[in-house]
């Protein structure tokens, strides 16, 4: 990967407005379409790509060096990554970290995520800032010629996130009884004692750290799928209800969720929403 700047471009990103960026591919080969977003975090890339809120999206990292510490089996926000692709300034090189178990490009390939490196991601982020959200198509080839016109058309053909309910892709993944809590600073998470309030989490694509935060507070946590009815939730006798984060258009999810949430509010139980749940 270190000689990527001297190789022929093997990947490209096309935006629906016709803008094209060429660079060097890593991770899985193939073509992906999705909503293009950007993230300014310096690290936490494994957590970001496995956060269910990023389902259906291609993530641009503005920080230039992504992948330096590799990946491991603990830094997941769900059981599997859900982002469709990512874009970085520098192509990831060999990792250096005591917790590394698998190099970032190999982790991406294992999870079928396409990567593009070697472009000015801050310029791309400014483009998105100035022109608004864009649908995009991302391709990584093994030496084949890239048809950028066809790639632009693929981006334009993508229906976008508006009106799209992505929650069914990610709900029901977290264990129904959650105990994992605080990180012990070394190799594992400590389980919470579960002696506190009983919280039912409606899982629209909850990230694990939200559940860990509740466990750290001593809560007893029951996770239910997004389609759970208010009757089912109340039958569990919760002290409170948390409506989780999640991907897609809240209006589309609200078609089946809004009436149940309204019934929970009418029950008098404390209800707290995060992200899509809010």
C-alpha positions as CSV (number, residue, x, y, z in Angstrom):
1,X,0.0,0.0,0.0
2,X,2.9,2.4,0.6
3,X,3.6,2.8,-3.1
4,X,0.0,3.6,-3.9
5,X,0.8,7.1,-5.2
6,X,2.9,5.6,-7.9
7,X,0.3,3.2,-9.2
8,X,-2.4,3.6,-11.8
9,X,-5.7,4.7,-10.2
10,X,-7.8,1.7,-9.4
11,X,-10.9,3.3,-7.9
12,X,-13.2,6.2,-8.5
13,X,-16.0,8.1,-6.7
14,X,-18.7,9.7,-8.8
15,X,-21.2,12.2,-7.4
16,X,-24.7,12.7,-8.7
17,X,-23.8,16.3,-9.7
18,X,-21.2,14.9,-12.1
19,X,-18.1,15.4,-10.0
20,X,-15.6,12.5,-10.2
21,X,-12.6,11.7,-7.9
22,X,-10.0,9.1,-9.0
23,X,-7.8,7.3,-6.5
24,X,-6.5,4.0,-5.3
25,X,-8.8,1.2,-4.1
26,X,-8.4,-1.0,-1.1
27,X,-10.7,-3.4,0.8
28,X,-13.3,-5.2,-1.3
29,X,-13.6,-4.9,-5.0
30,X,-16.8,-4.0,-6.7
31,X,-19.3,-1.1,-7.0
32,X,-21.4,0.4,-4.3
33,X,-24.0,3.2,-4.3
34,X,-25.2,5.2,-1.4
35,X,-25.5,8.6,0.3
36,X,-22.1,10.3,0.6
37,X,-21.4,11.8,4.0
38,X,-18.3,12.9,5.9
39,X,-16.9,12.4,9.3
40,X,-14.1,14.6,11.0
41,X,-13.1,12.1,13.7
42,X,-9.3,11.4,14.0
43,X,-9.9,7.7,14.9
44,X,-12.8,5.4,15.8
45,X,-13.1,4.3,12.1
46,X,-14.1,0.7,13.1
47,X,-16.8,2.0,15.4
48,X,-18.1,4.4,12.7
49,X,-18.3,1.9,10.0
50,X,-20.1,-0.6,12.3
51,X,-22.5,2.0,13.6
52,X,-26.0,1.1,12.2
53,X,-26.8,4.7,11.6
54,X,-24.4,4.6,8.7
55,X,-26.3,1.9,6.8
56,X,-26.8,2.9,3.2
57,X,-24.0,5.5,3.3
58,X,-20.5,6.0,1.9
59,X,-18.3,7.6,4.6
60,X,-15.6,10.2,3.8
61,X,-13.0,10.6,6.6
62,X,-11.5,14.1,6.5
63,X,-8.6,13.2,8.9
64,X,-5.7,12.1,6.5
65,X,-4.5,9.0,8.3
66,X,-7.2,6.3,8.8
67,X,-6.5,2.7,9.6
68,X,-3.2,3.2,11.5
69,X,-4.2,1.1,14.6
70,X,-5.7,-1.7,12.6
71,X,-8.9,-3.5,13.8
72,X,-9.9,-6.0,16.4
73,X,-12.9,-8.0,17.6
74,X,-14.0,-5.7,20.4
75,X,-14.4,-2.2,18.8
76,X,-17.7,-2.9,17.1
77,X,-20.9,-0.9,17.5
78,X,-23.0,-3.7,16.1
79,X,-22.3,-7.3,15.1
80,X,-21.3,-6.4,11.6
81,X,-20.3,-3.2,9.7
82,X,-23.1,-1.7,7.7
83,X,-21.6,1.2,5.8
84,X,-21.4,0.7,2.0
85,X,-18.0,2.2,1.4
86,X,-15.4,4.7,2.6
87,X,-13.1,7.4,1.3
88,X,-9.8,8.4,2.8
89,X,-7.0,10.8,2.1
90,X,-4.1,8.3,2.5
91,X,-4.3,4.7,1.5
92,X,-4.0,2.7,4.8
93,X,-0.5,1.3,5.5
94,X,0.6,-1.5,8.0
95,X,-1.0,-0.9,11.4
96,X,1.0,-0.4,14.6
97,X,-1.0,-1.0,17.8
98,X,-0.9,-3.6,20.6
99,X,-4.7,-4.3,20.1
100,X,-4.4,-4.8,16.3
101,X,-5.7,-8.2,15.1
102,X,-6.3,-7.5,11.4
103,X,-5.1,-4.8,9.1
104,X,-7.8,-2.3,8.1
105,X,-7.8,-3.2,4.3
106,X,-8.2,-6.9,5.1
107,X,-11.0,-6.1,7.6
108,X,-12.8,-4.1,4.9
109,X,-12.4,-7.0,2.4
110,X,-13.7,-9.5,5.0
111,X,-16.9,-7.3,5.4
112,X,-17.3,-6.5,1.7
113,X,-16.7,-2.8,2.1
114,X,-15.1,-0.9,-0.8
115,X,-12.4,1.7,0.0
116,X,-11.0,4.6,-2.0
117,X,-7.8,6.4,-1.0
118,X,-5.5,9.0,-2.4
119,X,-7.9,11.9,-2.9
120,X,-8.3,15.3,-1.1
121,X,-11.0,14.4,1.3
122,X,-11.2,17.9,2.8
123,X,-11.9,19.3,-0.6
124,X,-14.6,16.6,-1.0
125,X,-16.1,17.6,2.4
126,X,-16.1,21.3,1.4
127,X,-17.9,20.3,-1.8
128,X,-20.6,18.5,0.3
129,X,-20.8,21.4,2.7
130,X,-21.4,23.9,-0.1
131,X,-23.6,21.8,-2.4
132,X,-25.5,19.7,0.1
133,X,-25.9,16.0,0.5
134,X,-25.0,13.9,-2.6
135,X,-25.8,10.4,-3.8
136,X,-22.6,8.7,-5.0
137,X,-21.2,5.6,-6.7
138,X,-17.9,4.1,-5.6
139,X,-16.0,1.5,-7.6
140,X,-12.8,-0.5,-6.9
141,X,-11.4,-2.6,-9.8
142,X,-8.5,-5.0,-10.3
143,X,-7.1,-3.2,-13.3
144,X,-10.3,-2.8,-15.4
145,X,-11.0,0.5,-17.1
146,X,-13.4,2.6,-15.1
147,X,-16.3,4.1,-17.0
148,X,-16.8,7.4,-15.1
149,X,-19.8,8.3,-17.2
150,X,-21.6,5.1,-16.2
151,X,-20.5,5.7,-12.6
152,X,-22.1,9.1,-12.6
153,X,-25.3,7.6,-14.0
154,X,-25.2,4.9,-11.3
155,X,-25.1,7.7,-8.6
156,X,-28.0,9.5,-10.3
157,X,-30.0,6.3,-10.5
158,X,-29.7,5.7,-6.7
159,X,-33.0,6.6,-5.1
160,X,-31.4,8.2,-2.1
161,X,-32.2,8.0,1.6
162,X,-35.4,10.1,1.6
163,X,-38.4,7.9,2.1
164,X,-36.2,4.9,2.7
165,X,-36.7,2.7,5.8
166,X,-33.4,1.1,6.5
167,X,-34.2,0.0,10.0
168,X,-35.3,-3.5,9.0
169,X,-31.7,-4.1,7.8
170,X,-30.2,-3.4,11.3
171,X,-32.9,-4.0,14.0
172,X,-32.9,-7.1,16.1
173,X,-29.1,-7.7,15.9
174,X,-28.3,-6.7,19.5
175,X,-28.9,-9.5,22.2
176,X,-32.3,-9.1,23.9
177,X,-30.7,-9.1,27.4
178,X,-27.7,-6.7,27.4
179,X,-25.2,-6.7,30.2
180,X,-21.8,-5.5,28.8
181,X,-20.8,-2.2,30.4
182,X,-17.6,-0.4,31.2
183,X,-14.3,-1.0,29.4
184,X,-11.8,-2.3,31.9
185,X,-8.9,-0.4,30.3
186,X,-7.2,-3.5,29.1
187,X,-8.8,-6.4,27.2
188,X,-12.5,-6.6,27.9
189,X,-15.8,-5.0,29.0
190,X,-17.1,-5.4,32.6
191,X,-20.8,-6.5,32.9
192,X,-23.1,-4.1,34.7
193,X,-24.8,-5.4,37.8
194,X,-28.3,-4.9,36.5
195,X,-29.7,-3.7,39.8
196,X,-30.9,-0.4,38.6
197,X,-34.0,0.7,36.7
198,X,-35.3,-1.7,34.0
199,X,-35.0,0.0,30.6
200,X,-36.5,-1.3,27.4
201,X,-34.5,-0.2,24.3
202,X,-36.5,-0.1,21.1
203,X,-33.8,-1.1,18.6
204,X,-34.0,1.0,15.4
205,X,-30.3,0.2,14.9
206,X,-28.8,0.9,18.3
207,X,-25.1,1.2,18.7
208,X,-23.5,-0.9,21.4
209,X,-22.0,2.0,23.3
210,X,-25.5,3.3,24.1
211,X,-26.3,0.0,25.7
212,X,-23.0,0.0,27.5
213,X,-23.7,3.4,28.9
214,X,-27.0,2.2,30.4
215,X,-25.2,-0.9,31.8
216,X,-22.5,1.3,33.4
217,X,-25.4,3.1,35.2
218,X,-26.5,-0.3,36.6
219,X,-29.6,-0.5,34.5
220,X,-31.3,-3.8,33.6
221,X,-31.6,-3.7,29.8
222,X,-34.1,-5.4,27.6
223,X,-33.6,-4.8,23.8
224,X,-36.7,-5.2,21.6
225,X,-36.9,-4.9,17.8
226,X,-38.2,-1.8,16.1
227,X,-41.5,-3.5,15.3
228,X,-42.4,-4.2,19.0
229,X,-45.8,-2.9,19.9
230,X,-46.4,-0.6,22.9
231,X,-48.4,-3.4,24.4
232,X,-45.4,-5.7,24.3
233,X,-43.1,-3.1,25.7
234,X,-45.4,-2.2,28.6
235,X,-45.9,-5.9,29.3
236,X,-42.2,-6.1,30.2
237,X,-42.9,-3.6,33.0
238,X,-40.1,-1.2,32.2
239,X,-39.2,1.8,34.4
240,X,-38.4,3.7,31.2
241,X,-38.1,3.3,27.4
242,X,-35.2,4.4,25.2
243,X,-35.8,4.9,21.4
244,X,-32.4,4.2,19.8
245,X,-30.5,5.7,17.0
246,X,-30.8,4.2,13.5
247,X,-30.4,4.8,9.7
248,X,-32.7,6.0,7.0
249,X,-35.6,8.4,6.8
250,X,-37.4,8.8,10.2
251,X,-40.7,9.5,8.3
252,X,-40.5,6.1,6.7
253,X,-39.8,4.3,10.0
254,X,-42.6,6.4,11.6
255,X,-45.2,4.7,9.4
256,X,-45.2,1.7,11.8
257,X,-43.4,3.2,14.8
258,X,-45.1,6.5,15.4
259,X,-48.4,5.1,16.8
260,X,-46.6,2.8,19.1
261,X,-44.4,5.6,20.4
262,X,-47.5,7.8,20.9
263,X,-49.0,5.0,23.0
264,X,-45.9,4.7,25.1
265,X,-45.9,8.5,25.8
266,X,-49.6,8.2,26.7
267,X,-48.8,5.4,29.2
268,X,-46.8,7.9,31.4
269,X,-43.6,5.9,31.2
270,X,-40.5,8.0,30.8
271,X,-39.4,7.9,27.1
272,X,-36.0,9.1,25.8
273,X,-35.0,9.3,22.2
274,X,-31.5,9.5,20.6
275,X,-30.8,10.3,16.9
276,X,-33.5,8.7,14.8
277,X,-35.4,7.8,18.0
278,X,-35.6,11.5,18.8
